[in-house]
Amino acid sequence: MSIHYIAIETSCLLYTNTYLINIYSTFTSHPHGDTAVYDALVRLAQTFSTNNPLIDGHGNFGSIDADPAAAMRYTECRLTKLAAETLLEDINLDTVDYLPNFDGSEYEPAVLPAKVPVLLLNGGAGIAVGMATNIPPHNLGELMDACVEMVKARNEDREVEDGRLLQIVPAPDFPTGATIIGKSGAKSLYSTGNGGIVMRAVMHLEEITAGKKKRNAIIITELPYQVNKAALFERIAALVNEKKLEGIADLRDESDRDGIRMVIELKRDAVAAVVQNNLLKKTALQTSFSGNFLALFGSGTVPKRFTLRKALDCFLDFRFDTIRRKCRFQLDKVQKRAHIVDGLLIALESTDKVIAIVRNAPDQASAKAALMDPDAPDLGLSSEQADAVLKLQLGQLTRLNKDKLQDEKNTLSKSQSALQKLLTHDSAVRDSMIEEFEGLKKRFATPRKTKLLPEEGEVDEIEYIQNEKSVIVVTRGGYIKRMPLKTFETQNRGTRGKKGSSSTTSDDDNEVAHCFTCNDHDTILMTTQSGIAFGLRAYQVPEGSRTARGAPIPSVLPVKSEDVVTSVLPVSEFSNNEYIVLATEIKKTPLAAFENLSSRGLIIATLAEGDRLNWCEKCTDTDDILLGSTRGQATRFSAGDLRPTGRTSRGVKSMTLKKGDSIADMNVLRKDDKYVLIVTTEGYGKRVKTEEFRTTARGGSGVIAIKFKAGRVDDRISTMRIVNEDDEILLITSQGVMVRQKVSDISCQGRSATGVLVQKVDVKSGDSISAVSIVPRENDES
């Protein structure tokens, strides 16, 4: 008897004391003492060491802080359902060979009849003389999909391409989650058997309350595989004390049984992105898993390096042979039972004769010999059949029992045919394997825990992102969020709209500063008042609900706390014949100069003291620039009059303003543009034909663009947008109320008209129109 049989008996029932299991294993299967057995058992029970634990532990089995497990006398364990079903279910069906144990007192399986590639599933590490192995854990669902794909390929007499195999199993899946940076390390590991996989912790920025003050904090929720959390905290604290890590005010561990939560509070002047980068560079928050695929081949005697394909091929060959051996064993049992059933049916056909033979026989041996007599008419049973007949009770010699035996014979015949097919047709075995793998995936697979991120400079991440339409909102307090455009359905003109942010009248920092629509693949060009531009893809902006506050901009971009985002421009394509027009003073810079813009930022303009950069738009030399002031004036001049300058140059004067007036908005007019949409802060607006604004020299005071309603002395121009009649727009107020409506519902009027009510605005509460965005059309997706 072996430990495996104890495991079968207790697999999904009661827990067994670990001490008893260790002692039994030591005396029957393991000559190296109970410590080695217990250490292996503990690892199989740790959820932070294996993706799919094979042992269900009860008690203290250690922690991610490297705390040791309790002594074996204090712990209990049993097999998990996965282990019982995939490792031991077929152990008694002659599926594997048995060998003598170390002292020859018992026999033990040479291997277990595994239904899953356990070596890849939970990984493993080991060291020997001159060699070592380090295999990472993988996702069960992905491994089963790969096995199914390779079995189907064998049925079709083809080979799965390496690219397809890497699509199914793109990288390891670590039980602690975290992220893997790039695919090159995993690709090297899978194709050569050796490779380094870069792992990075999962962290985000939160605003927390420290006493009466609010501070930004980096929250770490997932750690790289095999990183000691306690040692990591000590390392960060040491770097802070040695002043090698700046910007950190406090550290604390808020982890509990629900998961990891490491809090790193930042100083008020700290740039979160800079602190994060330093943490990744100087601590184990970013580390590498040095994979080395090495295992024993040739009946466990020859160490060889292997690839992912080789490992899966070996497993599939093993599983094929295991199923064949299982079928031979089951077929032998079915044939033996069918032989017995045939004998019982023969006896039931000659019940009187059988009773007479048994009654007249002097003993059981004579009765058996008489039943086996080949000269006896209608009998001539075999030894096994005769024994089965002699064991029958009189109550079983009934018609009902005969019908049951006939049904059993039919069932056995079908089973025999199915087993014969599995033994003679390779494709039948492979079909059975496919069904088995799909069933295991359905019962035991879990979603991938470790996410994949592209390496610095990689662009293939965008291939996995759907190019949906989104609304992006930026608040004056420095928060940003992304919402699906379908959240806002089209409404009638003059309605109040839906809440689109969490802003309130008591929190001025949450007033909406920018709102625009774009496609998720667009590059968002964000410029600050200090003349620095940052770039990121729209899908990289954290998604939030309509009423959510959003994420702090410093958690997305390295914007300094005293700097403010003043302009946001979505760019679908960087063209060599287009320019960026910047307005404080005005200047023009080739758009291609920003093609390599990243989240690290780039100086976009040199500003005079006290000046702010507020607008940023694309244009060509054939376009015109339209500037509008808050008091209702507008001027139009040719973009060709602006000489292209470098990124860091200063601009020239764009418009002459009266005392108390300021620039409200800037737009680029193209030849086919028909209307200018003008919207005031109190919700009134109109369309004006672009031809009503004649082209003049740069620097003029302009012409009237709109007259304000009588009695609305505080009304001002909020936004000017170039629109077409079939466009849709999205309006948002400073308190986050949004309305989506058709441009055609807004009247077309002359320059001196006062417009119509476009959106109801609660002026008494201090609300006002903050931004107007054009909804992208279906054919605008790239």
LOLODO-83583 format. One line per field, with one value per residue (C-alpha): residue in three letters; x, y, z. Coordinates in steps of 0.5 Angstrom, whole numbers, always signed. Example, Ala and Ser with C-alpha at 12.3 -4.5 7.8 and 13.67 -1.06 7.14 Angstrom:
aa [Ala,Ser]
px [+25,+27]
py [-9,-2]
pz [+16,+14]
END
This chain:
aa [Met,Ser,Ile,His,Tyr,Ile,Ala,Ile,Glu,Thr,Ser,Cys,Leu,Leu,Tyr,Thr,Asn,Thr,Tyr,Leu,Ile,Asn,Ile,Tyr,Ser,Thr,Phe,Thr,Ser,His,Pro,His,Gly,Asp,Thr,Ala,Val,Tyr,Asp,Ala,Leu,Val,Arg,Leu,Ala,Gln,Thr,Phe,Ser,Thr,Asn,Asn,Pro,Leu,Ile,Asp,Gly,His,Gly,Asn,Phe,Gly,Ser,Ile,Asp,Ala,Asp,Pro,Ala,Ala,Ala,Met,Arg,Tyr,Thr,Glu,Cys,Arg,Leu,Thr,Lys,Leu,Ala,Ala,Glu,Thr,Leu,Leu,Glu,Asp,Ile,Asn,Leu,Asp,Thr,Val,Asp,Tyr,Leu,Pro,Asn,Phe,Asp,Gly,Ser,Glu,Tyr,Glu,Pro,Ala,Val,Leu,Pro,Ala,Lys,Val,Pro,Val,Leu,Leu,Leu,Asn,Gly,Gly,Ala,Gly,Ile,Ala,Val,Gly,Met,Ala,Thr,Asn,Ile,Pro,Pro,His,Asn,Leu,Gly,Glu,Leu,Met,Asp,Ala,Cys,Val,Glu,Met,Val,Lys,Ala,Arg,Asn,Glu,Asp,Arg,Glu,Val,Glu,Asp,Gly,Arg,Leu,Leu,Gln,Ile,Val,Pro,Ala,Pro,Asp,Phe,Pro,Thr,Gly,Ala,Thr,Ile,Ile,Gly,Lys,Ser,Gly,Ala,Lys,Ser,Leu,Tyr,Ser,Thr,Gly,Asn,Gly,Gly,Ile,Val,Met,Arg,Ala,Val,Met,His,Leu,Glu,Glu,Ile,Thr,Ala,Gly,Lys,Lys,Lys,Arg,Asn,Ala,Ile,Ile,Ile,Thr,Glu,Leu,Pro,Tyr,Gln,Val,Asn,Lys,Ala,Ala,Leu,Phe,Glu,Arg,Ile,Ala,Ala,Leu,Val,Asn,Glu,Lys,Lys,Leu,Glu,Gly,Ile,Ala,Asp,Leu,Arg,Asp,Glu,Ser,Asp,Arg,Asp,Gly,Ile,Arg,Met,Val,Ile,Glu,Leu,Lys,Arg,Asp,Ala,Val,Ala,Ala,Val,Val,Gln,Asn,Asn,Leu,Leu,Lys,Lys,Thr,Ala,Leu,Gln,Thr,Ser,Phe,Ser,Gly,Asn,Phe,Leu,Ala,Leu,Phe,Gly,Ser,Gly,Thr,Val,Pro,Lys,Arg,Phe,Thr,Leu,Arg,Lys,Ala,Leu,Asp,Cys,Phe,Leu,Asp,Phe,Arg,Phe,Asp,Thr,Ile,Arg,Arg,Lys,Cys,Arg,Phe,Gln,Leu,Asp,Lys,Val,Gln,Lys,Arg,Ala,His,Ile,Val,Asp,Gly,Leu,Leu,Ile,Ala,Leu,Glu,Ser,Thr,Asp,Lys,Val,Ile,Ala,Ile,Val,Arg,Asn,Ala,Pro,Asp,Gln,Ala,Ser,Ala,Lys,Ala,Ala,Leu,Met,Asp,Pro,Asp,Ala,Pro,Asp,Leu,Gly,Leu,Ser,Ser,Glu,Gln,Ala,Asp,Ala,Val,Leu,Lys,Leu,Gln,Leu,Gly,Gln,Leu,Thr,Arg,Leu,Asn,Lys,Asp,Lys,Leu,Gln,Asp,Glu,Lys,Asn,Thr,Leu,Ser,Lys,Ser,Gln,Ser,Ala,Leu,Gln,Lys,Leu,Leu,Thr,His,Asp,Ser,Ala,Val,Arg,Asp,Ser,Met,Ile,Glu,Glu,Phe,Glu,Gly,Leu,Lys,Lys,Arg,Phe,Ala,Thr,Pro,Arg,Lys,Thr,Lys,Leu,Leu,Pro,Glu,Glu,Gly,Glu,Val,Asp,Glu,Ile,Glu,Tyr,Ile,Gln,Asn,Glu,Lys,Ser,Val,Ile,Val,Val,Thr,Arg,Gly,Gly,Tyr,Ile,Lys,Arg,Met,Pro,Leu,Lys,Thr,Phe,Glu,Thr,Gln,Asn,Arg,Gly,Thr,Arg,Gly,Lys,Lys,Gly,Ser,Ser,Ser,Thr,Thr,Ser,Asp,Asp,Asp,Asn,Glu,Val,Ala,His,Cys,Phe,Thr,Cys,Asn,Asp,His,Asp,Thr,Ile,Leu,Met,Thr,Thr,Gln,Ser,Gly,Ile,Ala,Phe,Gly,Leu,Arg,Ala,Tyr,Gln,Val,Pro,Glu,Gly,Ser,Arg,Thr,Ala,Arg,Gly,Ala,Pro,Ile,Pro,Ser,Val,Leu,Pro,Val,Lys,Ser,Glu,Asp,Val,Val,Thr,Ser,Val,Leu,Pro,Val,Ser,Glu,Phe,Ser,Asn,Asn,Glu,Tyr,Ile,Val,Leu,Ala,Thr,Glu,Ile,Lys,Lys,Thr,Pro,Leu,Ala,Ala,Phe,Glu,Asn,Leu,Ser,Ser,Arg,Gly,Leu,Ile,Ile,Ala,Thr,Leu,Ala,Glu,Gly,Asp,Arg,Leu,Asn,Trp,Cys,Glu,Lys,Cys,Thr,Asp,Thr,Asp,Asp,Ile,Leu,Leu,Gly,Ser,Thr,Arg,Gly,Gln,Ala,Thr,Arg,Phe,Ser,Ala,Gly,Asp,Leu,Arg,Pro,Thr,Gly,Arg,Thr,Ser,Arg,Gly,Val,Lys,Ser,Met,Thr,Leu,Lys,Lys,Gly,Asp,Ser,Ile,Ala,Asp,Met,Asn,Val,Leu,Arg,Lys,Asp,Asp,Lys,Tyr,Val,Leu,Ile,Val,Thr,Thr,Glu,Gly,Tyr,Gly,Lys,Arg,Val,Lys,Thr,Glu,Glu,Phe,Arg,Thr,Thr,Ala,Arg,Gly,Gly,Ser,Gly,Val,Ile,Ala,Ile,Lys,Phe,Lys,Ala,Gly,Arg,Val,Asp,Asp,Arg,Ile,Ser,Thr,Met,Arg,Ile,Val,Asn,Glu,Asp,Asp,Glu,Ile,Leu,Leu,Ile,Thr,Ser,Gln,Gly,Val,Met,Val,Arg,Gln,Lys,Val,Ser,Asp,Ile,Ser,Cys,Gln,Gly,Arg,Ser,Ala,Thr,Gly,Val,Leu,Val,Gln,Lys,Val,Asp,Val,Lys,Ser,Gly,Asp,Ser,Ile,Ser,Ala,Val,Ser,Ile,Val,Pro,Arg,Glu,Asn,Asp,Glu,Ser]
px [+0,+3,+1,-3,-8,-9,-10,-15,-19,-19,-18,-25,-27,-24,-17,-12,-6,+0,+4,+1,+2,+9,+11,+8,+11,+18,+18,+15,+17,+22,+29,+31,+27,+20,+23,+24,+17,+13,+17,+14,+7,+7,+9,+3,-2,+1,-4,+2,+6,+2,-4,-8,-6,-6,-6,-12,-9,-12,-8,-2,+2,+6,+5,+8,+12,+16,+13,+15,+9,+7,+10,+7,+3,-1,-3,-8,-9,-13,-12,-16,-21,-17,-11,-16,-19,-13,-8,-11,-17,-14,-9,-12,-14,-7,-5,+2,+8,+9,+16,+19,+20,+27,+28,+23,+18,+12,+11,+9,+8,+13,+9,+2,-3,-4,-9,-6,+1,+3,+10,+8,+1,+5,+12,+18,+25,+31,+38,+43,+51,+52,+45,+39,+31,+26,+20,+14,+7,+2,-6,-10,-15,-9,-5,-12,-13,-6,-7,-13,-10,-4,-9,-13,-7,-5,-12,-11,-3,-1,+3,+1,+5,+10,+6,-1,+2,+5,-2,-5,+0,+3,+7,+7,+1,+4,-1,+1,-2,+2,+4,+9,+13,+14,+13,+20,+23,+17,+18,+25,+24,+18,+23,+30,+28,+32,+29,+28,+21,+21,+15,+12,+8,+1,+0,-5,-5,-10,-12,-12,-14,-8,-11,-14,-10,-10,-5,-3,-1,+2,-2,+1,-4,+0,+7,+12,+12,+16,+18,+18,+13,+16,+23,+21,+18,+25,+28,+24,+25,+32,+33,+28,+33,+39,+36,+36,+29,+26,+18,+16,+13,+10,+10,+5,+2,-5,-6,-11,-14,-17,-11,-5,-5,+2,+1,+6,+4,+8,+10,+6,+11,+13,+11,+8,+11,+18,+17,+14,+20,+25,+21,+21,+29,+31,+27,+24,+17,+20,+24,+26,+24,+30,+26,+30,+26,+30,+27,+29,+27,+29,+25,+27,+35,+37,+37,+35,+33,+26,+21,+14,+12,+17,+14,+7,+8,+11,+5,+0,+4,+4,-4,-5,-1,-5,-11,-9,-7,-14,-18,-14,-15,-23,-24,-21,-26,-31,-30,-29,-36,-39,-37,-40,-46,-46,-46,-51,-56,-54,-56,-62,-64,-63,-66,-69,-63,-58,-62,-62,-54,-53,-58,-55,-48,-45,-41,-39,-33,-37,-43,-38,-35,-42,-43,-37,-38,-37,-42,-47,-53,-54,-49,-41,-39,-32,-29,-31,-38,-39,-37,-42,-47,-46,-46,-53,-59,-66,-69,-64,-67,-73,-75,-74,-67,-66,-68,-63,-58,-60,-60,-53,-50,-53,-49,-43,-43,-43,-38,-33,-34,-33,-26,-24,-25,-21,-15,-15,-17,-12,-17,-22,-17,-15,-22,-23,-17,-20,-27,-23,-19,-25,-28,-22,-22,-30,-29,-22,-20,-19,-18,-11,-8,-2,-3,+1,+4,+8,+16,+18,+17,+13,+6,+3,-1,-6,-8,-12,-16,-22,-23,-29,-31,-30,-31,-25,-26,-21,-23,-19,-17,-13,-17,-18,-23,-26,-33,-36,-40,-46,-47,-50,-56,-58,-63,-67,-64,-65,-65,-62,-58,-54,-49,-42,-38,-38,-37,-41,-42,-38,-32,-29,-23,-28,-31,-30,-24,-24,-29,-28,-30,-25,-23,-19,-14,-12,-6,-8,-4,-4,-1,+0,+0,+8,+9,+10,+6,+5,+2,-1,-7,-14,-15,-9,-14,-17,-24,-30,-37,-41,-41,-34,-29,-23,-16,-11,-7,+0,-2,-3,+3,+9,+5,+8,+3,+3,+2,-5,-7,-10,-11,-13,-12,-14,-9,-11,-5,+1,+2,+8,+4,+0,+2,+0,-3,-1,-5,-3,+1,+0,+5,+6,+10,+10,+6,+11,+15,+11,+10,+15,+12,+11,+8,+15,+13,+16,+17,+12,+13,+17,+13,+14,+13,+6,+3,-1,-1,-9,-10,-7,-10,-8,-8,-5,-2,-9,-13,-15,-15,-21,-20,-26,-26,-31,-34,-37,-31,-28,-22,-20,-13,-10,-5,+0,+1,+4,+12,+13,+18,+21,+18,+21,+20,+16,+10,+7,+1,-6,-11,-12,-17,-21,-20,-23,-23,-20,-19,-25,-23,-19,-21,-18,-23,-22,-25,-31,-33,-40,-41,-39,-42,-42,-44,-44,-43,-51,-53,-55,-52,-53,-50,-46,-44,-36,-37,-39,-33,-28,-21,-17,-9,-7,-7,-14,-19,-24,-32,-38,-39,-45,-50,-52,-59,-62,-61,-56,-50,-45,-46,-40,-37,-35,-34,-33,-33,-33,-39,-43,-50,-50,-45,-47,-44,-43,-44,-42,-42,-37,-41,-41,-48,-47,-52,-51,-55,-55,-52,-58,-63,-59,-61,-57,-57,-53,-47,-51,-56,-57,-58,-63,-63,-58,-58,-61,-56,-57,-54,-56,-52,-46,-46,-44,-42,-35,-34,-37,-34,-36,-38,-33,-37,-37,-32,-27,-25,-18]
py [+0,+7,+14,+15,+10,+14,+20,+17,+15,+22,+27,+30,+28,+30,+33,+28,+30,+32,+29,+22,+23,+25,+19,+14,+17,+17,+10,+8,+12,+17,+16,+23,+25,+28,+35,+35,+31,+37,+42,+40,+39,+46,+49,+45,+48,+55,+59,+65,+59,+55,+57,+51,+48,+40,+40,+43,+46,+47,+51,+56,+54,+60,+67,+71,+75,+69,+67,+59,+54,+51,+45,+39,+36,+43,+42,+38,+37,+33,+33,+38,+36,+38,+33,+28,+28,+29,+25,+19,+18,+13,+10,+3,+2,-1,+6,+7,+2,+0,+0,-3,+3,+5,-1,-6,-7,-4,-2,+5,+8,+10,+16,+19,+18,+26,+29,+36,+38,+39,+41,+47,+48,+49,+50,+48,+49,+45,+45,+39,+38,+43,+44,+47,+48,+54,+53,+58,+57,+57,+58,+52,+54,+56,+50,+46,+50,+49,+41,+41,+45,+40,+34,+37,+38,+31,+29,+33,+31,+38,+42,+48,+54,+57,+64,+60,+57,+63,+66,+61,+61,+68,+68,+65,+66,+67,+66,+73,+77,+83,+84,+82,+87,+85,+78,+77,+74,+69,+68,+66,+61,+58,+57,+56,+53,+59,+66,+72,+75,+82,+82,+89,+90,+93,+100,+106,+113,+114,+121,+119,+123,+124,+128,+134,+134,+130,+127,+122,+115,+110,+103,+97,+91,+85,+83,+80,+72,+70,+77,+77,+83,+84,+85,+89,+94,+94,+95,+101,+104,+103,+107,+113,+113,+113,+119,+115,+115,+122,+124,+119,+121,+115,+107,+102,+95,+95,+88,+83,+76,+79,+81,+86,+93,+97,+104,+109,+116,+122,+128,+134,+136,+129,+127,+121,+118,+120,+116,+110,+110,+110,+105,+100,+101,+101,+95,+89,+92,+90,+84,+78,+71,+67,+61,+55,+49,+43,+36,+29,+25,+17,+14,+20,+19,+24,+31,+35,+42,+43,+48,+49,+45,+39,+39,+39,+34,+29,+30,+29,+22,+20,+22,+18,+12,+12,+12,+6,+2,+4,+2,-5,-6,-4,-8,-14,-13,-12,-19,-22,-20,-21,-28,-29,-26,-31,-37,-34,-34,-41,-43,-39,-42,-49,-48,-55,-58,-54,-55,-63,-63,-59,-63,-70,-68,-70,-64,-57,-60,-65,-60,-55,-61,-63,-56,-56,-63,-61,-67,-64,-62,-54,-53,-54,-48,-45,-45,-38,-39,-45,-41,-36,-40,-44,-37,-36,-36,-39,-32,-30,-35,-31,-28,-21,-23,-26,-19,-15,-20,-19,-11,-12,-16,-11,-5,-9,-11,-3,-2,-7,-4,+3,+0,-4,+3,+6,+1,+0,+8,+13,+19,+16,+16,+24,+25,+23,+27,+33,+32,+31,+37,+41,+38,+40,+47,+48,+45,+48,+54,+61,+67,+69,+73,+76,+81,+83,+90,+92,+93,+101,+102,+96,+98,+92,+93,+97,+91,+88,+95,+96,+103,+105,+112,+115,+122,+124,+129,+133,+137,+144,+140,+135,+129,+125,+120,+116,+114,+110,+115,+110,+113,+119,+118,+124,+129,+135,+142,+146,+140,+140,+133,+128,+128,+127,+128,+128,+135,+139,+147,+146,+143,+148,+144,+139,+143,+141,+144,+140,+135,+132,+126,+121,+114,+110,+109,+117,+120,+125,+131,+135,+141,+145,+152,+152,+150,+143,+137,+130,+125,+118,+114,+115,+108,+109,+114,+110,+109,+111,+112,+118,+120,+118,+123,+120,+119,+124,+126,+125,+118,+118,+123,+126,+133,+137,+139,+146,+146,+145,+142,+148,+144,+137,+135,+128,+126,+121,+121,+125,+128,+132,+137,+139,+144,+145,+152,+155,+161,+165,+169,+165,+160,+155,+148,+142,+137,+132,+135,+131,+124,+121,+125,+120,+121,+123,+130,+135,+143,+145,+153,+158,+163,+170,+171,+170,+168,+161,+157,+155,+152,+147,+145,+142,+146,+147,+153,+153,+153,+160,+161,+164,+167,+169,+173,+172,+179,+177,+179,+174,+175,+171,+170,+166,+160,+161,+168,+165,+163,+155,+156,+150,+147,+152,+158,+164,+166,+173,+177,+174,+179,+186,+186,+191,+192,+186,+182,+175,+170,+165,+160,+158,+154,+152,+154,+149,+150,+146,+148,+151,+153,+156,+154,+159,+157,+162,+160,+161,+156,+160,+159,+159,+157,+162,+161,+161,+166,+172,+172,+175,+174,+180,+181,+178,+182,+186,+187,+183,+183,+182,+174,+174,+179,+177,+177,+183,+182,+177,+182,+176,+172,+171,+166,+160,+156,+156,+150,+149,+144,+141,+140,+133,+133,+131,+135,+134,+140,+139,+144,+146,+142,+136,+136,+133,+134,+130,+133,+134,+141,+141,+143,+149,+155,+158,+166,+172,+175,+180,+175,+173,+165,+160,+156,+150,+147,+149,+151,+153,+159,+161,+155,+158,+153,+155,+151,+149,+145,+143,+137,+134,+127,+123,+119,+112,+113,+117,+110,+108]
pz [+0,-2,+0,-6,-4,+3,-1,-5,+1,+4,-2,-2,+5,+12,+13,+15,+20,+16,+21,+20,+12,+13,+17,+13,+7,+10,+12,+5,+0,+2,+5,+6,+12,+13,+13,+5,+5,+9,+5,-2,+1,+4,-3,-6,-1,-2,-6,-8,-10,-15,-19,-18,-11,-11,-3,+1,+7,+14,+18,+18,+11,+11,+8,+2,+7,+8,+14,+15,+16,+23,+25,+22,+28,+28,+20,+17,+9,+4,-4,-8,-13,-19,-16,-14,-21,-26,-22,-18,-22,-26,-22,-21,-28,-30,-33,-31,-28,-21,-18,-12,-7,-4,+1,-4,+2,-3,-10,-12,-19,-23,-25,-24,-29,-30,-34,-34,-35,-28,-29,-34,-30,-23,-25,-21,-19,-17,-17,-18,-20,-26,-28,-25,-27,-26,-29,-28,-27,-33,-34,-34,-39,-44,-43,-44,-51,-53,-52,-56,-62,-62,-62,-67,-71,-70,-73,-79,-80,-79,-74,-70,-72,-67,-68,-66,-60,-57,-58,-54,-49,-49,-43,-36,-31,-24,-18,-15,-21,-23,-30,-35,-39,-47,-50,-52,-46,-46,-53,-52,-46,-50,-57,-54,-46,-43,-42,-37,-36,-34,-28,-25,-19,-20,-17,-18,-15,-10,-6,+1,+7,+12,+18,+15,+9,+3,+0,-6,-5,-9,-8,-9,-10,-14,-13,-18,-17,-11,-8,-1,+1,+8,+5,+0,+5,+9,+2,+1,+8,+7,+1,+4,+10,+6,+1,-5,-6,-6,-5,+0,+6,+10,+9,+11,+10,+10,+7,+10,+8,+2,-1,-2,+0,+1,+2,+0,+2,-3,-1,-3,-8,-11,-18,-17,-24,-22,-15,-19,-24,-18,-14,-21,-22,-15,-12,-13,-15,-22,-23,-27,-27,-30,-34,-35,-38,-36,-34,-34,-40,-42,-36,-31,-32,-38,-36,-42,-44,-47,-51,-50,-56,-54,-47,-49,-55,-49,-45,-51,-52,-45,-45,-51,-48,-41,-45,-49,-43,-39,-45,-45,-38,-38,-44,-41,-35,-40,-43,-37,-35,-41,-41,-34,-36,-42,-37,-33,-39,-41,-34,-34,-40,-37,-30,-28,-31,-27,-21,-22,-23,-16,-12,-14,-14,-7,-7,-10,-14,-17,-19,-22,-26,-28,-31,-34,-38,-45,-47,-43,-47,-47,-42,-42,-38,-37,-30,-29,-31,-27,-21,-22,-23,-17,-13,-15,-10,-12,-12,-18,-22,-25,-31,-28,-27,-34,-37,-33,-35,-42,-42,-38,-44,-49,-45,-45,-52,-53,-49,-52,-59,-56,-53,-59,-63,-58,-59,-66,-68,-66,-68,-63,-58,-60,-60,-53,-51,-54,-50,-44,-44,-46,-40,-35,-38,-36,-29,-27,-31,-28,-31,-33,-27,-30,-35,-41,-42,-48,-48,-48,-55,-57,-61,-61,-55,-59,-64,-57,-56,-60,-63,-59,-59,-52,-48,-44,-39,-35,-29,-26,-20,-24,-25,-32,-34,-40,-41,-47,-52,-52,-44,-47,-52,-57,-53,-55,-55,-49,-44,-38,-39,-35,-30,-33,-27,-19,-19,-14,-13,-6,-10,-15,-17,-20,-25,-32,-35,-42,-45,-52,-56,-59,-62,-57,-62,-62,-59,-54,-54,-47,-46,-40,-38,-37,-45,-44,-48,-46,-51,-49,-53,-51,-48,-43,-40,-34,-35,-30,-29,-31,-23,-22,-20,-25,-24,-22,-28,-24,-24,-32,-34,-30,-29,-23,-18,-19,-27,-30,-37,-41,-48,-50,-57,-60,-66,-71,-75,-75,-82,-85,-88,-82,-76,-69,-68,-61,-58,-52,-57,-63,-66,-71,-71,-76,-73,-75,-69,-64,-67,-62,-56,-50,-43,-41,-44,-49,-49,-54,-53,-49,-45,-42,-35,-33,-39,-40,-46,-47,-54,-59,-66,-72,-79,-86,-90,-94,-87,-83,-76,-72,-66,-61,-55,-49,-50,-57,-62,-67,-72,-78,-81,-86,-83,-88,-85,-79,-81,-78,-72,-67,-61,-56,-60,-58,-62,-65,-63,-65,-64,-61,-55,-51,-43,-39,-46,-47,-52,-51,-56,-62,-68,-75,-81,-87,-94,-94,-87,-87,-80,-73,-67,-62,-55,-49,-41,-40,-45,-51,-58,-65,-72,-76,-83,-84,-90,-85,-82,-87,-87,-85,-83,-76,-70,-71,-66,-71,-72,-68,-67,-62,-58,-51,-49,-46,-38,-38,-37,-34,-40,-44,-50,-48,-54,-61,-66,-73,-75,-80,-81,-80,-74,-67,-61,-53,-49,-41,-36,-30,-26,-30,-33,-40,-46,-53,-59,-66,-69,-74,-68,-67,-71,-76,-75,-77,-73,-69,-67,-60,-61,-58,-52,-53,-46,-39,-34,-27,-27,-20,-17,-21,-27,-34,-40,-40,-46,-53,-57,-64,-63,-68,-74,-76,-82,-77,-74,-75]
END
